[in-house]
């Protein structure tokens, strides 16, 4: 607030070494308090003193105005000092390569020169809006009102999954193909839908197709459509899923199951952005973004020549690996409570929660079927429960979940490492990634925790 009670203008830091462009941008953003920095040191000084929520950063800064080295150094320094800053990278260098590199290094969005003030202004306003939502969510979390929902409505409290959500949010507005890699039941379609809703295509259609669930002889028609009379039974012209998703997003689940002949046709669409329906001779221009997913080992399939490497590189401009439920400490219990409250009112209204032994069993289970398996198990347990609490026996998971890991417990070293990993994950979860707090929970020193994280190749946050 200002002295007269009015809202203080939001602070925008513009890091740009071109004096003319500095002036142009300062006048363009008259609704903000615009701070100007011409190099790395000035930018960091202003960041420390003023704490702006949004930064536009030119990658070509002195003493390397024709390259990007100094710009990326400044980006790293900004995010290390104030990780919640929304950094919009502006560059004339490298185009797609610079964009992907900037996003991979933590930038919130990317804009390519020459600058269109109105378009860049929209990105800046959206950045401030998102930051305001984050601040509000943090306030609600402090009051205990947060429900641990992230991108696409996914429920998680695990840093591993929150990192995935942040990555997807960062690429949502970049025109790149995204491949989601993860085991069955990890929520790939939910994340794909979240990507669509966070992108500029949110007003278009989100169309999903499971390539493994459709017979090979029908998949081409499902994807590309067909003209009337193209084959027996084609009584009318039908648009395919690619065409139906025009202006929106097509999610290809289990893309590894697409047969080789159809892979060639899909590659042609990705290269030319046109399709031909079965039986048609007229190319149709289609503006559809592809997001795909698979649980299969595509590298092995490429080596076996059952999946085209050129198609892979078109589909996997950005690869996001989805952790299994066992790699998301605390999420199994969080999700179990959610599913219980979802199904109990209709299926068994008397059920109110879980017995302590049931929660322990849920937390310790490996869940090879991931969230889908957990949901089905909780639904069944709710139906079977006799009292107010779901008991361990209702879950029917005792004894079977650790059988597959018996080999890894044949010596003390592997047993200790497994126990260390579980304890570290839970401590990091409880401390929200704070190393000092996690070390205190574990009863060890901070340097010792750093050594263990390095030794086990675990993420610090």
N, C-alpha and C positions, 0 to 999 in steps of 0.2 A: 504493500500500500504506500502511496505517496502521502505527503503531509496533509493534503486536502481531502484524503479519504479515497481517492481514485485508485484503480488498479495500476500498479507499476507495469510498464511495458516489459515484455519478455526479452531476454538477452540473447542475441544472435552474434556469434563470433564468425567473422569472415576472414579466412586466412588466404591472402592473395597478394602477390608481389607486383602486379600491374597497377600503377597509380590510377590510370584512367578507369579501369574496371572497378577498382576500390570505390571511386566516387560514384560510378554508375550503380553499383550494388547498394551503397549507403543510401542513395536517394530512393532506390526502388523499394527498400524495406523501411519506409517511414513509420510503419506501425510497430516496429521493434526498436529496442535499444541496440543499435548496431555497433559492435566493437571490431576494429580493424587491426590485423597483424600482417606484416609482410614477410616474416620468416619464422623458423621453428622456435627460437628463443622468445620472441615477442608473443607468439601464440600461447606458449606454455605459461608465460607470466600473466597474461590476461585470463587464461583458464583458471589459474590458481587464485587470482584476485577476485574475479567476477563470477566464476562458476556458471557459464552459459549452458543452457539445456541443449542447444543445437549449434553445430559448427559446420560451415561449408569450407572445405579444404581443397585448395589447388595442389595437385601432386607435383607440379613443376615449380619448386621453391628454390631460392638461392641457398647455397652456391651451386645447385644442380638444376637450373631452370629448364634445361632441355631434356631432363630425365625425370625419373620418379623416385629415386633413392631417398631424397630429403623429405618428400611428401609422405612416403611410407614410414619414415622414421618419426615424423610428427604425428601421424595417425597412431602409431604404437604408443608414443609418449602420452597422448591425450587419453587413450583408453586405459592405460596403466594408472594414470592419476585419477580419472573419473570415468569408470567403466559404463555408467548409465548415459553418457553423452551420446546424442544422436549425431554421428558424423556423416555428412553428405560429401562424398568425394567428387570433385570436379576436375576433369582432365582432358587434354587433347592428345594424350599419349596412349597408344596400345589398345584403345577401344575395348573389345570384349575381354582381352587378356588382363588389362588393368582393372576392369570391372570385377571380374571373378577373383582376382588377387586381392582387391580392396575388400570385397565381401568376406573372403576367407580370413582376412586379417582383422575383421571386426567392424568394418564400416557399415552404417545402417542403410545407405542407398548410394547410388552412383549416377552422375550426370555427365554427359559427353559435350565438350565444346564443339561449335560455338554456342555460347549461352543464350537461351531464350528466357528472358526475365520472368515472363508470366508462368512458363512451365516450371522453372526452378522454384518460383515462389509457391507453386502448389505443393511441391515436394517439401519445402521448408514448413509450410503451414501444417501439412500432414505429420511431419516429424514432431512439431510442438504438440499437436493433438495427441499423438501416441504417448509422448512423454507425460502429458497431463494424466492420461489414463493409467500409466504405470505408477505415478505418484499416488493417485486415488486408490489403486489396487493395494499399494503398500500400506496406505492408511487403514484400509479395511482389514488387511492381514493382521495389523497390530491390534485391531479390535476383535480379532477372532472371527471375522466375517468372511474371510477368503475361503473358497471351496476348492482350491488347488487346481483350478481349470486353466489350461493353456490353450495353445493354438487348436482350433477346430473343436473345442470343448473337451479335449483330452484331459483326464484326471491324472495328475502326477505330482509328487513332491520331490522326486529324485532329480538331483543335479544333472545326471546323464540324459534324462528325457527333456529337461528344460533347455539344455544346450541344443538338442535336436530341434526343439520348437523355435529357438532363437535363430538357428541357421535357416530354417525354412522361411521364417518371417523376412529374413534379409534377402533371400532370393526371389520372394514372391513377385516383386515388381520388375525383376529382370527378365528379359525375353530369352530365357534359356530352358532347355529341357532338363527335367529333374528325375533322377532315378532313386527310388527308396529301396534299400536292401535290408531285409530282416526276415526272421522266421515267421511262420504262419501264426496269426493271432496277435501280432504285436501292435496292430492299429495303423497299418499303412494306408488304408483307404480313408480313415479318419484324418490323418495328417495331410493326405492329398486334397481332401475337401477343405481343410483349414488353409492350405496354400492357396487354393482357388479363391476362398473368401477374403484372404488378405491381399489379393492381387487386384490390379485394375480391371480384371475380367470378371469380377464378382457379380456383375449384372447379367453376364452371359450364363449359358447352361453349364452345369457340371455333369458330365456323362461318364459312367463307370462301366467297364466290361471286364469280366474275368475270362482271360484267353484260354485257361485250362478247362473251363466248364462248358465250352461250346465245341461241338464236333468239328474236326478239321475241315470237312467239306462245307460247313456253314459259316465258318469264321470270316472268310473273305466277304461274303454278303453282309454279315453283321457290321464289319468295319467300313466297307466302301459302298454298300448299297447295291441295288440292281435296277435295271430298266424293265419295264413291262415286257414279258415275252422272252426274257433273257434265258430262261430255263423252264422246264416243266414246273408248273405251280406258281410262276411269277406272274400273277394276274394284275398287278399294278406296279408302278414305279415306287421304289422304297428307298428313302435316304438311309445311309449307313451312319454308324456312331460318329465317325470323324466329321461328317457333314452336320449332324445334329448338334455337335459341340462348337459349331462356327461362332466365333466371338467369345468363346468360353474355354473350358478345359476338358480334355479327354484323359481319363485315368485308365491305363492299361495294366490291370493286375495280372500277375503271373506271365509277364511278357516273354519269359524264357520258353513258354510252351507254344509260341507262334512257329508254325512250320517254315522251313527254309524258303519255299517258293513265295510265300506271303511276306516273308521278311524283305524280299527284294522290292515288292510293291510298296510296303510301308516306308522303306528307305527312299524310294522315289518321291513319295509325298513329302517327307521331311526335307528333301533337297529342293523340290520345286514348288511346294505348297499348293499343289493341284492334285485332284483325284479324278479317276474315271470309274463310274459305276460299272458293275458287271453287265455286259451287253451294250454299254454306251461307247460312243466314239468322241464325245465332246469333253475336253478337260474342264473341270470345275474348280475355280479358285476357292480355297478354304483357309480361313484364319483361325486355326485351332492350336492351342498349346497342349503339348503332350507331357503328362506326368506318368511314369511307369513304376512298377514294383515287381519284385520277384524274391523268392526264398532260395532260388537255385544258384549254383556256382557258375556264373556266366564266363569267368575266365577259363574254367575247365571245359565248358561247352565250346568256347571259341577255339581252344586247343584241339578239341575233337571235331571241329568244323561242323558243329550242329547249330552254331549261332554266329552270324556274320559280325566280324570285328568292326566294319565300317558302320553298321547299324548301331552297334553298341556305343561307338563314339558320338553318334548323333543323339542317342537317347540319354547318354550319361554325361552331359556337359557339367552337371553338378550331381555328385553322388552323396547321398545322406544315409548313413548306417543307423538302423533302428535297434537299440539294445533290447535284449530279451527281458521278460519280467524278472527273471532271476538276477539280472544285472542292474535292477532298479530298486535299491534297498528301501524298504518301507512302503513301496507302492502296492504290494499284494494286499496288505491290511487295509490301506486307504481305499482301494478298489472294492475289496470285499464288503466293507461298510456301505459303500455307495450302492452296490448291487443288492445288498440286503434291504436297504431303505427303498429301493426301486421296486423289488418284487414282493416283499412281505405284505404291504397293504392289500394286494389283490389275491395272493396265493395262500397266505397264512397270517392274518392280521394280528394274531397273538404274539408273533415273534418280534422282539424289540432289539436284540443284539446278539453278541457272541460271548460264549464262556471263555475264560482266560486260556484254557488248554486248546480251544479251537483257534484262537488268534495266534497262539504260538505255532500250531501246526501249519496255519496259512503262511506265516512268516518264514518258516523253515523249509516249506515245500519248494521244489525246483520248477514246477509248472512248465513242463515241456510244450504244452499247447498254449502257453502264454495267457493273455487276457481273455481270449475266447474260452479256453479251458476253465479258467477261474470263474468266469461268469456262469458257465453251465453248472459247475460244481456248487456254487452258492445258490443258484436257483433251485437245484435239487435238494440241497440241505434245508432251505427255507420250507420246502414242501414237507420234508420228512421230520422236521423238528416237532417235539411233543410239548415243549414248554415255551417260556418267554425267550430263552436263549438257545442259539444254535450250539450244539455240543460237538466235540471233536469227532465222535462216532458218526454224527450226521453227515460229516464231510466225506467220510470214507477215503481218506488219503493216508492213513497211518501205514508206515512200513514200505510203501512202494516207491516213494519219490527219490530216495537216495540210493536205490539199488544200482542205478547206472553209474554212480560215482565211486563204487567200491574200490576199483583199481587205484584211484588217486589217493586212497587212504592206507595204502600198504606200507608206507614208511612215515616216520615221525616228521621228516622235513616237509612233505607234502601236506600232512595233516595240520602242522603248525601254520604253513602258508595259507591254507584254506581258512583256518580260524582267524588269522590276522586280517585277511581280506574282508571277511564278514564284519569283524569288529570295526575296521577302518571305515568301511562303507556306512555303517550305522552311525558312527561318530560324526562323519562328515555330513550325513543327512541331518542329524540333530543340530549341528552347529551351523547349518546352511553354508557349508564350504569354508568356514573360518578355521584356518589352520591352528591358531593358538587355542581356540575353544575346543577343537577336536582333540588336540594333544592333551588338554587338561582332562577331558572325559576319559581318554584312554590311559591316563596315568603315566604318560611319557613326556619327554621334552619335545619342543618344536623341531629342533634339528633331527631328532630320531624319527619323528613322523615324516619329515621330508625324505629321509633316507629310505624309509619303508615304501613310500609312494613311488620313489624312483626305482627301488629294487623290484617291486611288483608291477611296475609300469601302469600305475593307476593315475587317473586324473585328479588334480587337486581340487577341482570344482565341477 
